[in-house]
Amino acid sequence: MLRNLISRNNFDWLKALAAVLLWIVALAYLITFYGFPLKPALIDASIHSVLVLFGFWLMENIFKYYLPRNSQVWMVVNLGWMLAAALVFAGNYLLRIFMADEPEYQNFANHIMLLKGLVAFILFVSWAALLVFNAKIEDQLKTKERQEIINQMAKDAELYHLRQQLQPHFLFNSLNSISSLIKSQPEKAREMVLQLAEFLRGTIKKDDQNWLTVAEEKDYLNLYLDIEKVRFGHRLRVEFQIGEPALAAKVPPLMIQPLLENSIKHGLYGVTGEVLITINFEIKNNYLNVSLTNPFDLEAGQAKGTGFGLDAVKRRLYLMFGRNDLLETRVEEKVFAVNLKIPQRND
């Protein structure tokens, strides 16, 4: 702790120095109550204060390399006695050197040796206890920091894994569509391949740390819709409803596309006519609310699938925000609705 105090760039060390000087003056003033002049009292207080600080520094260096356990309290006590005894004898030796012409004061110093030793022992043991306590707190903080780093790395790895799963999930669906068009409509298959390449080029390099504005996300969704419109033609119609304040809001990449893909997949299943899918963006209470609706008829059956898109989005939201209430789905009057809430970051 002394080393940290001295090595700081701010002026905390000046405060510590002022405290030491105040302690010396107070101790010297106390000695003057026994009828001795101020000069020898200041010399005595300075010598013993320096010795105490040296003992503190020595203990800090010892505990830097070896920290006693709870069952080794006796080591702290023994170290306190040893340093206290060393302080008393070193103090008396230095007093004989610096105050050779003050035999009366030297005699007084010899009479209070035990008292000095007891006070020094209390100071050293207290300092040792403080060092041990501080070391344990620092160790706990470092352990917590390491655990937080490990947890964050695990979250980042899982988010990356989910991203890598989402891209092939969409890619496989698109390749299946291309495969079905190759023989019947080769020009459309070629067009779909080119649009797929353009879409993947824009998304593959993005990560969860680089959020997009709603305006940018809409451009990527339009690229995706261009691919799907090759597949479904005039049957697919998508309407965007975006308020002006929402255009600058931020969204994590590949967060909305799986939901739109899910709406298209289930909205067009068992339907031969035109299908309208709506996407609404609005800002409410520092949240970006995204709502998607599509037709949904249970009597027509359900499209095949594992529900990976919705599950992946839910998991990503939990990993990023630690909440399970940001994605909701409901079915009302043959309409399937997905409501997504994205907290807006201050950065």
Secondary structure by P-SEA (a helix, b strand, c coil): caaaaaacccaaaaaaaaaaaaaaaaaaaaaacccccaaaaaaaaaaaaaaaaaaaaaaaaaaacccccccaaaaaaaaaaaaaaaaaaaaaaaaaaaccccaaaaaaaaaaaaaaaaaaaaaaaaaaaaaaaaaaaaaaaaaaaaaaaaaaaaaaaaaaaaaaaaaaaaaaaaaaaaaaaccccaaaaaaaaaaaaaaaaacccccccccccaaaaaaaaaaaaaaaaaaccccbbbbbbbcccccccccccccaaaaaaaaaaaaacccccbbbbbbbbbbccccbbbbbbbbbbcccccccccaaaaaaaaaaaaaaccccccccccccccbbbbbbbbbbbcc
